[in-house]
Amino acid sequence: MKLVRYGPNGKEKPGLIDTEGRLRDLSRIVPAIDHTVLAPRGQAALRRIAPDSLPLVKGRPRLGVPFTGISKIVGVGLNYRDHAQEAGLPLPTEPILFLKATTCISGPWDAIELPPGSVKTDWEVELGIVIGTHARHVPEHQALDHVAGYCVVNDVSEREYQLERGGQWDKGKGCDTFGPIGPWLVTRDEVPDPQNLRLWLEVNGSPMQDGHTGQMVFGCAALVSYISRFMTLLPGDVIATGTPAGVGLGMKPPRYLRAGDEVRLGIDGLGEQRQKVVAA
């Protein structure tokens, strides 16, 4: 299933994308795409509903983050071999973790706002893992059982804040609008192998990133298991699994986002995002 939330910011309704790519209204079935829907029982109940029995949604409404209840976004740094190489850094021996503030979350088509004074705002297409059931000290062979599904994440990052202002990476990762998620949540049954997905990103129509999740240093199951040792993962939590080469920081000379730019990104089977860059 492809689950969505659509409508004005703060007033989104639950929806579903049918096999022909059309948006269907789920609001008569469930009040929200929340922890009850993300759980195995909730997903099973939705699968029993014929999509063509649901009302079609007219037009092309705004899509919001496709689910609610995100208590945290856990980012993974340097998790692609080619990205570590372009950054001139050694491959990590354990996953590098950071947190993105939940206030950075935005819809897949919402604008990216440059923070006042920003000069090094960068892009990062990433596979997002969405947790479906409570996960604490999970063994790797059971880790994906705790996953509700997958989505596209743009881990927007201000490199000066991240790398040149002291402290940890978090201050360059959590600015408002720096966490576009969606356009939809694709349930785990439709992604049999999350390590076999192409991901890509363009800026103003020019290709920047073209990678494959098979190049991750630590795969999805390993990440869920590892992170669950250090913090409890709750339904709705998101793991942003890292980005391949092609970020602005790695270019010679570096190239960063400016007001007026347009970013387009996607992952095979998980949909596309498109963001206009604006001054805050």
Secondary structure as UniProt FT lines:
FT   STRAND          2..6
FT   TURN            9..10
FT   STRAND          13..17
FT   TURN            19..20
FT   STRAND          23..25
FT   TURN            27..29
FT   HELIX           35..38
FT   HELIX           40..47
FT   HELIX           51..53
FT   STRAND          73..77
FT   HELIX           81..86
FT   TURN            87..88
FT   STRAND          96..100
FT   HELIX           102..104
FT   STRAND          105..106
FT   TURN            108..109
FT   STRAND          112..114
FT   TURN            116..117
FT   STRAND          121..122
FT   STRAND          125..131
FT   HELIX           140..146
FT   STRAND          147..154
FT   STRAND          157..158
FT   HELIX           159..163
FT   HELIX           169..172
FT   TURN            176..177
FT   STRAND          179..181
FT   STRAND          185..187
FT   HELIX           188..190
FT   TURN            194..195
FT   STRAND          198..203
FT   TURN            204..205
FT   STRAND          206..212
FT   HELIX           213..215
FT   HELIX           220..230
FT   TURN            235..236
FT   STRAND          238..240
FT   HELIX           248..250
FT   TURN            259..260
FT   STRAND          262..267
FT   TURN            268..270
FT   STRAND          271..279
//
